[in-house]
């Protein structure tokens, strides 16, 4: 079962504007456009997923071998 958690984050206006500029680009070219409406939240989720993967690759401790 999936449990969604709401996270409220205040963003500088310029960062929100950068997200907004990507909305029409992803709506035209991304695979997400076929599934649903692309919004600022969609772009923020994708940015978080990609950025988190990069941070994990860079800083996460190696998994313990069982």
PDBQT receptor file of N, H, CA, C and O in Angstrom, charges set to zero:
ATOM      1  N   UNK A   1       0.846  -1.179   0.000  1.00  0.00    +0.000 N 
ATOM      2  CA  UNK A   1       0.000   0.000   0.000  1.00  0.00    +0.000 C 
ATOM      3  C   UNK A   1       0.892   1.243   0.000  1.00  0.00    +0.000 C 
ATOM      4  O   UNK A   1       1.856   1.335   0.760  1.00  0.00    +0.000 OA
ATOM      5  N   UNK A   2       0.557   2.173  -0.849  1.00  0.00    +0.000 N 
ATOM      6  H   UNK A   2      -0.226   2.098  -1.467  1.00  0.00    +0.000 HD
ATOM      7  CA  UNK A   2       1.322   3.411  -0.923  1.00  0.00    +0.000 C 
ATOM      8  C   UNK A   2       0.731   4.439   0.025  1.00  0.00    +0.000 C 
ATOM      9  O   UNK A   2      -0.486   4.611   0.101  1.00  0.00    +0.000 OA
ATOM     10  N   UNK A   3       1.599   5.107   0.734  1.00  0.00    +0.000 N 
ATOM     11  H   UNK A   3       2.587   4.967   0.673  1.00  0.00    +0.000 HD
ATOM     12  CA  UNK A   3       1.167   6.188   1.609  1.00  0.00    +0.000 C 
ATOM     13  C   UNK A   3       1.833   7.458   1.118  1.00  0.00    +0.000 C 
ATOM     14  O   UNK A   3       3.060   7.563   1.108  1.00  0.00    +0.000 OA
ATOM     15  N   UNK A   4       1.026   8.413   0.714  1.00  0.00    +0.000 N 
ATOM     16  H   UNK A   4       0.030   8.327   0.722  1.00  0.00    +0.000 HD
ATOM     17  CA  UNK A   4       1.573   9.689   0.276  1.00  0.00    +0.000 C 
ATOM     18  C   UNK A   4       1.753  10.592   1.480  1.00  0.00    +0.000 C 
ATOM     19  O   UNK A   4       0.930  10.609   2.396  1.00  0.00    +0.000 OA
ATOM     20  N   UNK A   5       2.831  11.335   1.463  1.00  0.00    +0.000 N 
ATOM     21  H   UNK A   5       3.499  11.321   0.720  1.00  0.00    +0.000 HD
ATOM     22  CA  UNK A   5       3.131  12.285   2.523  1.00  0.00    +0.000 C 
ATOM     23  C   UNK A   5       3.196  13.666   1.899  1.00  0.00    +0.000 C 
ATOM     24  O   UNK A   5       3.908  13.877   0.916  1.00  0.00    +0.000 OA
ATOM     25  N   UNK A   6       2.468  14.588   2.458  1.00  0.00    +0.000 N 
ATOM     26  H   UNK A   6       1.890  14.417   3.256  1.00  0.00    +0.000 HD
ATOM     27  CA  UNK A   6       2.511  15.953   1.945  1.00  0.00    +0.000 C 
ATOM     28  C   UNK A   6       3.686  16.678   2.588  1.00  0.00    +0.000 C 
ATOM     29  O   UNK A   6       3.847  16.669   3.809  1.00  0.00    +0.000 OA
ATOM     30  N   UNK A   7       4.500  17.303   1.751  1.00  0.00    +0.000 N 
ATOM     31  H   UNK A   7       4.370  17.310   0.760  1.00  0.00    +0.000 HD
ATOM     32  CA  UNK A   7       5.647  18.072   2.210  1.00  0.00    +0.000 C 
ATOM     33  C   UNK A   7       5.484  19.490   1.681  1.00  0.00    +0.000 C 
ATOM     34  O   UNK A   7       5.355  19.705   0.476  1.00  0.00    +0.000 OA
ATOM     35  N   UNK A   8       5.490  20.441   2.585  1.00  0.00    +0.000 N 
ATOM     36  H   UNK A   8       5.594  20.267   3.564  1.00  0.00    +0.000 HD
ATOM     37  CA  UNK A   8       5.355  21.839   2.198  1.00  0.00    +0.000 C 
ATOM     38  C   UNK A   8       6.739  22.472   2.222  1.00  0.00    +0.000 C 
ATOM     39  O   UNK A   8       7.427  22.458   3.243  1.00  0.00    +0.000 OA
ATOM     40  N   UNK A   9       7.134  23.025   1.082  1.00  0.00    +0.000 N 
ATOM     41  H   UNK A   9       6.575  23.036   0.253  1.00  0.00    +0.000 HD
ATOM     42  CA  UNK A   9       8.452  23.633   0.959  1.00  0.00    +0.000 C 
ATOM     43  C   UNK A   9       8.280  25.019   0.358  1.00  0.00    +0.000 C 
ATOM     44  O   UNK A   9       7.650  25.184  -0.686  1.00  0.00    +0.000 OA
ATOM     45  N   UNK A  10       8.841  26.001   1.022  1.00  0.00    +0.000 N 
ATOM     46  H   UNK A  10       9.353  25.867   1.871  1.00  0.00    +0.000 HD
ATOM     47  CA  UNK A  10       8.824  27.356   0.461  1.00  0.00    +0.000 C 
ATOM     48  C   UNK A  10       9.988  27.468  -0.512  1.00  0.00    +0.000 C 
ATOM     49  O   UNK A  10      11.117  27.094  -0.195  1.00  0.00    +0.000 OA
ATOM     50  N   UNK A  11       9.698  27.988  -1.700  1.00  0.00    +0.000 N 
ATOM     51  H   UNK A  11       8.781  28.292  -1.958  1.00  0.00    +0.000 HD
ATOM     52  CA  UNK A  11      10.719  28.131  -2.730  1.00  0.00    +0.000 C 
ATOM     53  C   UNK A  11      10.906  29.599  -3.080  1.00  0.00    +0.000 C 
ATOM     54  O   UNK A  11       9.946  30.370  -3.068  1.00  0.00    +0.000 OA
ATOM     55  N   UNK A  12      12.123  29.983  -3.388  1.00  0.00    +0.000 N 
ATOM     56  H   UNK A  12      12.902  29.356  -3.398  1.00  0.00    +0.000 HD
ATOM     57  CA  UNK A  12      12.326  31.323  -3.925  1.00  0.00    +0.000 C 
ATOM     58  C   UNK A  12      11.554  31.454  -5.243  1.00  0.00    +0.000 C 
ATOM     59  O   UNK A  12      11.387  30.473  -5.968  1.00  0.00    +0.000 OA
ATOM     60  N   UNK A  13      11.094  32.647  -5.545  1.00  0.00    +0.000 N 
ATOM     61  H   UNK A  13      11.229  33.444  -4.956  1.00  0.00    +0.000 HD
ATOM     62  CA  UNK A  13      10.294  32.882  -6.747  1.00  0.00    +0.000 C 
ATOM     63  C   UNK A  13      11.033  32.427  -8.003  1.00  0.00    +0.000 C 
ATOM     64  O   UNK A  13      10.408  31.880  -8.912  1.00  0.00    +0.000 OA
ATOM     65  N   UNK A  14      12.334  32.638  -8.075  1.00  0.00    +0.000 N 
ATOM     66  H   UNK A  14      12.842  33.082  -7.336  1.00  0.00    +0.000 HD
ATOM     67  CA  UNK A  14      13.092  32.249  -9.265  1.00  0.00    +0.000 C 
ATOM     68  C   UNK A  14      13.106  30.734  -9.446  1.00  0.00    +0.000 C 
ATOM     69  O   UNK A  14      13.056  30.251 -10.577  1.00  0.00    +0.000 OA
ATOM     70  N   UNK A  15      13.171  29.989  -8.367  1.00  0.00    +0.000 N 
ATOM     71  H   UNK A  15      13.211  30.381  -7.448  1.00  0.00    +0.000 HD
ATOM     72  CA  UNK A  15      13.142  28.528  -8.473  1.00  0.00    +0.000 C 
ATOM     73  C   UNK A  15      11.774  28.058  -8.967  1.00  0.00    +0.000 C 
ATOM     74  O   UNK A  15      11.690  27.159  -9.803  1.00  0.00    +0.000 OA
ATOM     75  N   UNK A  16      10.714  28.660  -8.455  1.00  0.00    +0.000 N 
ATOM     76  H   UNK A  16      10.783  29.391  -7.775  1.00  0.00    +0.000 HD
ATOM     77  CA  UNK A  16       9.365  28.330  -8.931  1.00  0.00    +0.000 C 
ATOM     78  C   UNK A  16       9.226  28.680 -10.405  1.00  0.00    +0.000 C 
ATOM     79  O   UNK A  16       8.594  27.942 -11.161  1.00  0.00    +0.000 OA
ATOM     80  N   UNK A  17       9.810  29.796 -10.818  1.00  0.00    +0.000 N 
ATOM     81  H   UNK A  17      10.324  30.395 -10.203  1.00  0.00    +0.000 HD
ATOM     82  CA  UNK A  17       9.760  30.201 -12.228  1.00  0.00    +0.000 C 
ATOM     83  C   UNK A  17      10.501  29.190 -13.102  1.00  0.00    +0.000 C 
ATOM     84  O   UNK A  17      10.064  28.893 -14.214  1.00  0.00    +0.000 OA
ATOM     85  N   UNK A  18      11.613  28.663 -12.608  1.00  0.00    +0.000 N 
ATOM     86  H   UNK A  18      11.968  28.904 -11.704  1.00  0.00    +0.000 HD
ATOM     87  CA  UNK A  18      12.365  27.650 -13.366  1.00  0.00    +0.000 C 
ATOM     88  C   UNK A  18      11.524  26.385 -13.541  1.00  0.00    +0.000 C 
ATOM     89  O   UNK A  18      11.520  25.785 -14.616  1.00  0.00    +0.000 OA
ATOM     90  N   UNK A  19      10.820  25.982 -12.494  1.00  0.00    +0.000 N 
ATOM     91  H   UNK A  19      10.823  26.469 -11.621  1.00  0.00    +0.000 HD
ATOM     92  CA  UNK A  19       9.915  24.836 -12.605  1.00  0.00    +0.000 C 
ATOM     93  C   UNK A  19       8.844  25.121 -13.644  1.00  0.00    +0.000 C 
ATOM     94  O   UNK A  19       8.555  24.282 -14.497  1.00  0.00    +0.000 OA
ATOM     95  N   UNK A  20       8.256  26.311 -13.567  1.00  0.00    +0.000 N 
ATOM     96  H   UNK A  20       8.491  26.993 -12.873  1.00  0.00    +0.000 HD
ATOM     97  CA  UNK A  20       7.187  26.694 -14.495  1.00  0.00    +0.000 C 
ATOM     98  C   UNK A  20       7.657  26.689 -15.948  1.00  0.00    +0.000 C 
ATOM     99  O   UNK A  20       6.899  26.314 -16.843  1.00  0.00    +0.000 OA
ATOM    100  N   UNK A  21       8.893  27.099 -16.187  1.00  0.00    +0.000 N 
ATOM    101  H   UNK A  21       9.508  27.404 -15.461  1.00  0.00    +0.000 HD
ATOM    102  CA  UNK A  21       9.412  27.115 -17.561  1.00  0.00    +0.000 C 
ATOM    103  C   UNK A  21       9.544  25.706 -18.133  1.00  0.00    +0.000 C 
ATOM    104  O   UNK A  21       9.489  25.526 -19.350  1.00  0.00    +0.000 OA
ATOM    105  N   UNK A  22       9.716  24.721 -17.281  1.00  0.00    +0.000 N 
ATOM    106  H   UNK A  22       9.761  24.868 -16.293  1.00  0.00    +0.000 HD
ATOM    107  CA  UNK A  22       9.836  23.346 -17.751  1.00  0.00    +0.000 C 
ATOM    108  C   UNK A  22       8.487  22.662 -17.992  1.00  0.00    +0.000 C 
ATOM    109  O   UNK A  22       8.430  21.640 -18.675  1.00  0.00    +0.000 OA
ATOM    110  N   UNK A  23       7.413  23.211 -17.443  1.00  0.00    +0.000 N 
ATOM    111  H   UNK A  23       7.460  24.041 -16.888  1.00  0.00    +0.000 HD
ATOM    112  CA  UNK A  23       6.096  22.576 -17.593  1.00  0.00    +0.000 C 
ATOM    113  C   UNK A  23       5.734  22.369 -19.065  1.00  0.00    +0.000 C 
ATOM    114  O   UNK A  23       5.432  21.239 -19.449  1.00  0.00    +0.000 OA
ATOM    115  N   UNK A  24       5.751  23.404 -19.900  1.00  0.00    +0.000 N 
ATOM    116  H   UNK A  24       5.996  24.322 -19.587  1.00  0.00    +0.000 HD
ATOM    117  CA  UNK A  24       5.355  23.169 -21.297  1.00  0.00    +0.000 C 
ATOM    118  C   UNK A  24       6.326  22.273 -22.062  1.00  0.00    +0.000 C 
ATOM    119  O   UNK A  24       5.922  21.561 -22.981  1.00  0.00    +0.000 OA
ATOM    120  N   UNK A  25       7.598  22.308 -21.687  1.00  0.00    +0.000 N 
ATOM    121  H   UNK A  25       7.926  22.886 -20.940  1.00  0.00    +0.000 HD
ATOM    122  CA  UNK A  25       8.590  21.457 -22.350  1.00  0.00    +0.000 C 
ATOM    123  C   UNK A  25       8.288  19.988 -22.068  1.00  0.00    +0.000 C 
ATOM    124  O   UNK A  25       8.258  19.169 -22.986  1.00  0.00    +0.000 OA
ATOM    125  N   UNK A  26       8.066  19.660 -20.803  1.00  0.00    +0.000 N 
ATOM    126  H   UNK A  26       8.090  20.326 -20.057  1.00  0.00    +0.000 HD
ATOM    127  CA  UNK A  26       7.758  18.268 -20.453  1.00  0.00    +0.000 C 
ATOM    128  C   UNK A  26       6.386  17.847 -20.970  1.00  0.00    +0.000 C 
ATOM    129  O   UNK A  26       6.176  16.683 -21.311  1.00  0.00    +0.000 OA
ATOM    130  N   UNK A  27       5.462  18.789 -21.026  1.00  0.00    +0.000 N 
ATOM    131  H   UNK A  27       5.632  19.735 -20.749  1.00  0.00    +0.000 HD
ATOM    132  CA  UNK A  27       4.129  18.464 -21.547  1.00  0.00    +0.000 C 
ATOM    133  C   UNK A  27       4.194  18.092 -23.018  1.00  0.00    +0.000 C 
ATOM    134  O   UNK A  27       3.405  17.270 -23.484  1.00  0.00    +0.000 OA
ATOM    135  N   UNK A  28       5.132  18.690 -23.763  1.00  0.00    +0.000 N 
ATOM    136  H   UNK A  28       5.774  19.358 -23.385  1.00  0.00    +0.000 HD
ATOM    137  CA  UNK A  28       5.286  18.395 -25.188  1.00  0.00    +0.000 C 
ATOM    138  C   UNK A  28       6.139  17.173 -25.450  1.00  0.00    +0.000 C 
ATOM    139  O   UNK A  28       5.850  16.394 -26.358  1.00  0.00    +0.000 OA
ATOM    140  N   UNK A  29       7.199  16.996 -24.653  1.00  0.00    +0.000 N 
ATOM    141  H   UNK A  29       7.433  17.628 -23.915  1.00  0.00    +0.000 HD
ATOM    142  CA  UNK A  29       8.209  16.008 -25.006  1.00  0.00    +0.000 C 
ATOM    143  C   UNK A  29       8.321  14.841 -24.046  1.00  0.00    +0.000 C 
ATOM    144  O   UNK A  29       8.866  13.801 -24.417  1.00  0.00    +0.000 OA
ATOM    145  N   UNK A  30       7.832  14.974 -22.842  1.00  0.00    +0.000 N 
ATOM    146  H   UNK A  30       7.389  15.819 -22.541  1.00  0.00    +0.000 HD
ATOM    147  CA  UNK A  30       8.031  13.926 -21.851  1.00  0.00    +0.000 C 
ATOM    148  C   UNK A  30       6.994  12.828 -21.944  1.00  0.00    +0.000 C 
ATOM    149  O   UNK A  30       5.882  13.052 -22.423  1.00  0.00    +0.000 OA
ATOM    150  N   UNK A  31       7.355  11.640 -21.487  1.00  0.00    +0.000 N 
ATOM    151  H   UNK A  31       8.258  11.458 -21.098  1.00  0.00    +0.000 HD
ATOM    152  CA  UNK A  31       6.387  10.543 -21.461  1.00  0.00    +0.000 C 
ATOM    153  C   UNK A  31       5.255  10.800 -20.473  1.00  0.00    +0.000 C 
ATOM    154  O   UNK A  31       4.223  10.130 -20.520  1.00  0.00    +0.000 OA
ATOM    155  N   UNK A  32       5.444  11.767 -19.581  1.00  0.00    +0.000 N 
ATOM    156  H   UNK A  32       6.281  12.312 -19.543  1.00  0.00    +0.000 HD
ATOM    157  CA  UNK A  32       4.429  12.079 -18.573  1.00  0.00    +0.000 C 
ATOM    158  C   UNK A  32       3.222  12.756 -19.185  1.00  0.00    +0.000 C 
ATOM    159  O   UNK A  32       2.127  12.691 -18.626  1.00  0.00    +0.000 OA
ATOM    160  N   UNK A  33       3.404  13.405 -20.322  1.00  0.00    +0.000 N 
ATOM    161  H   UNK A  33       4.293  13.457 -20.776  1.00  0.00    +0.000 HD
ATOM    162  CA  UNK A  33       2.301  14.149 -20.936  1.00  0.00    +0.000 C 
ATOM    163  C   UNK A  33       1.168  13.221 -21.360  1.00  0.00    +0.000 C 
ATOM    164  O   UNK A  33       0.004  13.620 -21.341  1.00  0.00    +0.000 OA
ATOM    165  N   UNK A  34       1.489  12.005 -21.736  1.00  0.00    +0.000 N 
ATOM    166  H   UNK A  34       2.435  11.680 -21.751  1.00  0.00    +0.000 HD
ATOM    167  CA  UNK A  34       0.455  11.066 -22.160  1.00  0.00    +0.000 C 
ATOM    168  C   UNK A  34      -0.355  10.554 -20.981  1.00  0.00    +0.000 C 
ATOM    169  O   UNK A  34      -1.533  10.228 -21.127  1.00  0.00    +0.000 OA
ATOM    170  N   UNK A  35       0.267  10.484 -19.822  1.00  0.00    +0.000 N 
ATOM    171  H   UNK A  35       1.224  10.749 -19.704  1.00  0.00    +0.000 HD
ATOM    172  CA  UNK A  35      -0.399   9.900 -18.650  1.00  0.00    +0.000 C 
ATOM    173  C   UNK A  35      -1.341  10.881 -17.957  1.00  0.00    +0.000 C 
ATOM    174  O   UNK A  35      -2.423  10.502 -17.508  1.00  0.00    +0.000 OA
ATOM    175  N   UNK A  36      -0.925  12.139 -17.874  1.00  0.00    +0.000 N 
ATOM    176  H   UNK A  36      -0.046  12.447 -18.240  1.00  0.00    +0.000 HD
ATOM    177  CA  UNK A  36      -1.741  13.115 -17.156  1.00  0.00    +0.000 C 
ATOM    178  C   UNK A  36      -1.265  14.521 -17.475  1.00  0.00    +0.000 C 
ATOM    179  O   UNK A  36      -0.343  14.715 -18.267  1.00  0.00    +0.000 OA
ATOM    180  N   UNK A  37      -1.893  15.482 -16.861  1.00  0.00    +0.000 N 
ATOM    181  H   UNK A  37      -2.643  15.325 -16.218  1.00  0.00    +0.000 HD
ATOM    182  CA  UNK A  37      -1.524  16.876 -17.043  1.00  0.00    +0.000 C 
ATOM    183  C   UNK A  37      -0.209  17.166 -16.336  1.00  0.00    +0.000 C 
ATOM    184  O   UNK A  37      -0.041  16.803 -15.172  1.00  0.00    +0.000 OA
ATOM    185  N   UNK A  38       0.716  17.809 -17.017  1.00  0.00    +0.000 N 
ATOM    186  H   UNK A  38       0.579  18.104 -17.963  1.00  0.00    +0.000 HD
ATOM    187  CA  UNK A  38       1.994  18.169 -16.416  1.00  0.00    +0.000 C 
ATOM    188  C   UNK A  38       1.823  19.521 -15.718  1.00  0.00    +0.000 C 
ATOM    189  O   UNK A  38       1.378  20.496 -16.323  1.00  0.00    +0.000 OA
ATOM    190  N   UNK A  39       2.184  19.556 -14.443  1.00  0.00    +0.000 N 
ATOM    191  H   UNK A  39       2.545  18.763 -13.952  1.00  0.00    +0.000 HD
ATOM    192  CA  UNK A  39       2.055  20.772 -13.637  1.00  0.00    +0.000 C 
ATOM    193  C   UNK A  39       3.396  21.118 -13.002  1.00  0.00    +0.000 C 
ATOM    194  O   UNK A  39       4.372  20.384 -13.155  1.00  0.00    +0.000 OA
ATOM    195  N   UNK A  40       3.435  22.232 -12.294  1.00  0.00    +0.000 N 
ATOM    196  H   UNK A  40       2.641  22.828 -12.169  1.00  0.00    +0.000 HD
ATOM    197  CA  UNK A  40       4.634  22.598 -11.535  1.00  0.00    +0.000 C 
ATOM    198  C   UNK A  40       4.980  21.493 -10.545  1.00  0.00    +0.000 C 
ATOM    199  O   UNK A  40       6.156  21.184 -10.350  1.00  0.00    +0.000 OA
ATOM    200  N   UNK A  41       3.978  20.899  -9.924  1.00  0.00    +0.000 N 
ATOM    201  H   UNK A  41       3.023  21.150 -10.082  1.00  0.00    +0.000 HD
ATOM    202  CA  UNK A  41       4.221  19.805  -8.974  1.00  0.00    +0.000 C 
ATOM    203  C   UNK A  41       4.830  18.596  -9.666  1.00  0.00    +0.000 C 
ATOM    204  O   UNK A  41       5.705  17.938  -9.104  1.00  0.00    +0.000 OA
ATOM    205  N   UNK A  42       4.376  18.294 -10.882  1.00  0.00    +0.000 N 
ATOM    206  H   UNK A  42       3.665  18.828 -11.338  1.00  0.00    +0.000 HD
ATOM    207  CA  UNK A  42       4.944  17.193 -11.647  1.00  0.00    +0.000 C 
ATOM    208  C   UNK A  42       6.430  17.417 -11.867  1.00  0.00    +0.000 C 
ATOM    209  O   UNK A  42       7.244  16.521 -11.643  1.00  0.00    +0.000 OA
ATOM    210  N   UNK A  43       6.778  18.625 -12.312  1.00  0.00    +0.000 N 
ATOM    211  H   UNK A  43       6.117  19.352 -12.494  1.00  0.00    +0.000 HD
ATOM    212  CA  UNK A  43       8.176  18.958 -12.585  1.00  0.00    +0.000 C 
ATOM    213  C   UNK A  43       8.983  18.903 -11.290  1.00  0.00    +0.000 C 
ATOM    214  O   UNK A  43      10.108  18.404 -11.286  1.00  0.00    +0.000 OA
ATOM    215  N   UNK A  44       8.423  19.410 -10.193  1.00  0.00    +0.000 N 
ATOM    216  H   UNK A  44       7.509  19.815 -10.196  1.00  0.00    +0.000 HD
ATOM    217  CA  UNK A  44       9.128  19.388  -8.910  1.00  0.00    +0.000 C 
ATOM    218  C   UNK A  44       9.379  17.949  -8.455  1.00  0.00    +0.000 C 
ATOM    219  O   UNK A  44      10.454  17.642  -7.940  1.00  0.00    +0.000 OA
ATOM    220  N   UNK A  45       8.405  17.077  -8.640  1.00  0.00    +0.000 N 
ATOM    221  H   UNK A  45       7.532  17.327  -9.059  1.00  0.00    +0.000 HD
ATOM    222  CA  UNK A  45       8.592  15.660  -8.264  1.00  0.00    +0.000 C 
ATOM    223  C   UNK A  45       9.703  15.024  -9.091  1.00  0.00    +0.000 C 
ATOM    224  O   UNK A  45      10.555  14.314  -8.556  1.00  0.00    +0.000 OA
ATOM    225  N   UNK A  46       9.691  15.281 -10.399  1.00  0.00    +0.000 N 
ATOM    226  H   UNK A  46       8.999  15.857 -10.834  1.00  0.00    +0.000 HD
ATOM    227  CA  UNK A  46      10.734  14.721 -11.258  1.00  0.00    +0.000 C 
ATOM    228  C   UNK A  46      12.107  15.258 -10.876  1.00  0.00    +0.000 C 
ATOM    229  O   UNK A  46      13.084  14.509 -10.839  1.00  0.00    +0.000 OA
ATOM    230  N   UNK A  47      12.182  16.553 -10.591  1.00  0.00    +0.000 N 
ATOM    231  H   UNK A  47      11.389  17.161 -10.621  1.00  0.00    +0.000 HD
ATOM    232  CA  UNK A  47      13.460  17.148 -10.191  1.00  0.00    +0.000 C 
ATOM    233  C   UNK A  47      13.933  16.550  -8.871  1.00  0.00    +0.000 C 
ATOM    234  O   UNK A  47      15.121  16.276  -8.699  1.00  0.00    +0.000 OA
ATOM    235  N   UNK A  48      13.016  16.349  -7.952  1.00  0.00    +0.000 N 
ATOM    236  H   UNK A  48      12.051  16.571  -8.091  1.00  0.00    +0.000 HD
ATOM    237  CA  UNK A  48      13.372  15.752  -6.667  1.00  0.00    +0.000 C 
ATOM    238  C   UNK A  48      13.859  14.315  -6.848  1.00  0.00    +0.000 C 
ATOM    239  O   UNK A  48      14.854  13.917  -6.241  1.00  0.00    +0.000 OA
ATOM    240  N   UNK A  49      13.172  13.546  -7.668  1.00  0.00    +0.000 N 
ATOM    241  H   UNK A  49      12.364  13.869  -8.161  1.00  0.00    +0.000 HD
ATOM    242  CA  UNK A  49      13.585  12.160  -7.908  1.00  0.00    +0.000 C 
ATOM    243  C   UNK A  49      14.969  12.096  -8.543  1.00  0.00    +0.000 C 
ATOM    244  O   UNK A  49      15.817  11.317  -8.107  1.00  0.00    +0.000 OA
ATOM    245  N   UNK A  50      15.199  12.904  -9.562  1.00  0.00    +0.000 N 
ATOM    246  H   UNK A  50      14.510  13.537  -9.915  1.00  0.00    +0.000 HD
ATOM    247  CA  UNK A  50      16.503  12.877 -10.227  1.00  0.00    +0.000 C 
ATOM    248  C   UNK A  50      17.603  13.406  -9.317  1.00  0.00    +0.000 C 
ATOM    249  O   UNK A  50      18.692  12.835  -9.250  1.00  0.00    +0.000 OA
ATOM    250  N   UNK A  51      17.315  14.495  -8.622  1.00  0.00    +0.000 N 
ATOM    251  H   UNK A  51      16.431  14.959  -8.677  1.00  0.00    +0.000 HD
ATOM    252  CA  UNK A  51      18.308  15.066  -7.715  1.00  0.00    +0.000 C 
ATOM    253  C   UNK A  51      18.605  14.149  -6.545  1.00  0.00    +0.000 C 
ATOM    254  O   UNK A  51      19.757  14.023  -6.130  1.00  0.00    +0.000 OA
ATOM    255  N   UNK A  52      17.584  13.512  -6.013  1.00  0.00    +0.000 N 
ATOM    256  H   UNK A  52      16.648  13.615  -6.350  1.00  0.00    +0.000 HD
ATOM    257  CA  UNK A  52      17.773  12.582  -4.895  1.00  0.00    +0.000 C 
ATOM    258  C   UNK A  52      18.629  11.400  -5.323  1.00  0.00    +0.000 C 
ATOM    259  O   UNK A  52      19.496  10.953  -4.572  1.00  0.00    +0.000 OA
ATOM    260  N   UNK A  53      18.388  10.890  -6.531  1.00  0.00    +0.000 N 
ATOM    261  H   UNK A  53      17.683  11.253  -7.141  1.00  0.00    +0.000 HD
ATOM    262  CA  UNK A  53      19.198   9.780  -7.032  1.00  0.00    +0.000 C 
ATOM    263  C   UNK A  53      20.668  10.196  -7.138  1.00  0.00    +0.000 C 
ATOM    264  O   UNK A  53      21.560   9.408  -6.821  1.00  0.00    +0.000 OA
ATOM    265  N   UNK A  54      20.920  11.419  -7.579  1.00  0.00    +0.000 N 
ATOM    266  H   UNK A  54      20.195  12.059  -7.837  1.00  0.00    +0.000 HD
ATOM    267  CA  UNK A  54      22.299  11.899  -7.676  1.00  0.00    +0.000 C 
ATOM    268  C   UNK A  54      22.932  12.039  -6.296  1.00  0.00    +0.000 C 
ATOM    269  O   UNK A  54      24.088  11.662  -6.103  1.00  0.00    +0.000 OA
ATOM    270  N   UNK A  55      22.186  12.573  -5.342  1.00  0.00    +0.000 N 
ATOM    271  H   UNK A  55      21.247  12.879  -5.499  1.00  0.00    +0.000 HD
ATOM    272  CA  UNK A  55      22.716  12.722  -3.985  1.00  0.00    +0.000 C 
ATOM    273  C   UNK A  55      22.984  11.363  -3.348  1.00  0.00    +0.000 C 
ATOM    274  O   UNK A  55      23.997  11.175  -2.673  1.00  0.00    +0.000 OA
ATOM    275  N   UNK A  56      22.072  10.415  -3.564  1.00  0.00    +0.000 N 
ATOM    276  H   UNK A  56      21.249  10.567  -4.111  1.00  0.00    +0.000 HD
ATOM    277  CA  UNK A  56      22.284   9.070  -3.012  1.00  0.00    +0.000 C 
ATOM    278  C   UNK A  56      23.529   8.430  -3.613  1.00  0.00    +0.000 C 
ATOM    279  O   UNK A  56      24.315   7.797  -2.908  1.00  0.00    +0.000 OA
ATOM    280  N   UNK A  57      23.700   8.599  -4.916  1.00  0.00    +0.000 N 
ATOM    281  H   UNK A  57      23.061   9.113  -5.489  1.00  0.00    +0.000 HD
ATOM    282  CA  UNK A  57      24.873   8.024  -5.572  1.00  0.00    +0.000 C 
ATOM    283  C   UNK A  57      26.160   8.660  -5.055  1.00  0.00    +0.000 C 
ATOM    284  O   UNK A  57      27.196   8.002  -4.954  1.00  0.00    +0.000 OA
ATOM    285  N   UNK A  58      26.082   9.914  -4.739  1.00  0.00    +0.000 N 
ATOM    286  H   UNK A  58      25.241  10.449  -4.821  1.00  0.00    +0.000 HD
ATOM    287  CA  UNK A  58      27.275  10.636  -4.298  1.00  0.00    +0.000 C 
ATOM    288  C   UNK A  58      27.583  10.442  -2.816  1.00  0.00    +0.000 C 
ATOM    289  O   UNK A  58      28.746  10.311  -2.434  1.00  0.00    +0.000 OA
ATOM    290  N   UNK A  59      26.542  10.424  -1.978  1.00  0.00    +0.000 N 
ATOM    291  H   UNK A  59      25.597  10.530  -2.289  1.00  0.00    +0.000 HD
ATOM    292  CA  UNK A  59      26.766  10.468  -0.534  1.00  0.00    +0.000 C 
ATOM    293  C   UNK A  59      26.298   9.254   0.263  1.00  0.00    +0.000 C 
ATOM    294  O   UNK A  59      26.700   9.094   1.416  1.00  0.00    +0.000 OA
ATOM    295  N   UNK A  60      25.472   8.408  -0.309  1.00  0.00    +0.000 N 
ATOM    296  H   UNK A  60      25.145   8.538  -1.245  1.00  0.00    +0.000 HD
ATOM    297  CA  UNK A  60      24.917   7.301   0.464  1.00  0.00    +0.000 C 
ATOM    298  C   UNK A  60      26.003   6.269   0.777  1.00  0.00    +0.000 C 
ATOM    299  O   UNK A  60      26.878   5.986  -0.042  1.00  0.00    +0.000 OA
ATOM    300  N   UNK A  61      25.916   5.722   1.981  1.00  0.00    +0.000 N 
ATOM    301  H   UNK A  61      25.206   5.952   2.647  1.00  0.00    +0.000 HD
ATOM    302  CA  UNK A  61      26.842   4.655   2.372  1.00  0.00    +0.000 C 
ATOM    303  C   UNK A  61      26.495   3.406   1.577  1.00  0.00    +0.000 C 
ATOM    304  O   UNK A  61      25.325   3.161   1.286  1.00  0.00    +0.000 OA
ATOM    305  N   UNK A  62      27.489   2.627   1.230  1.00  0.00    +0.000 N 
ATOM    306  H   UNK A  62      28.440   2.827   1.466  1.00  0.00    +0.000 HD
ATOM    307  CA  UNK A  62      27.204   1.383   0.506  1.00  0.00    +0.000 C 
ATOM    308  C   UNK A  62      26.304   0.484   1.339  1.00  0.00    +0.000 C 
ATOM    309  O   UNK A  62      26.417   0.438   2.564  1.00  0.00    +0.000 OA
ATOM    310  N   UNK A  63      25.414  -0.227   0.669  1.00  0.00    +0.000 N 
ATOM    311  H   UNK A  63      25.322  -0.190  -0.326  1.00  0.00    +0.000 HD
ATOM    312  CA  UNK A  63      24.528  -1.129   1.385  1.00  0.00    +0.000 C 
ATOM    313  C   UNK A  63      25.349  -2.276   1.968  1.00  0.00    +0.000 C 
ATOM    314  O   UNK A  63      26.313  -2.755   1.370  1.00  0.00    +0.000 OA
ATOM    315  N   UNK A  64      24.925  -2.694   3.160  1.00  0.00    +0.000 N 
ATOM    316  H   UNK A  64      24.142  -2.305   3.645  1.00  0.00    +0.000 HD
ATOM    317  CA  UNK A  64      25.624  -3.811   3.785  1.00  0.00    +0.000 C 
ATOM    318  C   UNK A  64      25.340  -5.092   3.025  1.00  0.00    +0.000 C 
ATOM    319  O   UNK A  64      24.213  -5.324   2.587  1.00  0.00    +0.000 OA
ATOM    320  N   UNK A  65      26.337  -5.906   2.873  1.00  0.00    +0.000 N 
ATOM    321  H   UNK A  65      27.252  -5.718   3.229  1.00  0.00    +0.000 HD
ATOM    322  CA  UNK A  65      26.168  -7.197   2.209  1.00  0.00    +0.000 C 
ATOM    323  C   UNK A  65      25.688  -8.192   3.253  1.00  0.00    +0.000 C 
ATOM    324  O   UNK A  65      26.320  -8.378   4.293  1.00  0.00    +0.000 OA
ATOM    325  N   UNK A  66      24.558  -8.831   2.958  1.00  0.00    +0.000 N 
ATOM    326  H   UNK A  66      24.045  -8.680   2.113  1.00  0.00    +0.000 HD
ATOM    327  CA  UNK A  66      23.992  -9.777   3.936  1.00  0.00    +0.000 C 
ATOM    328  C   UNK A  66      24.674 -11.118   3.875  1.00  0.00    +0.000 C 
ATOM    329  O   UNK A  66      24.320 -12.025   4.628  1.00  0.00    +0.000 OA
TER     330      UNK A  66
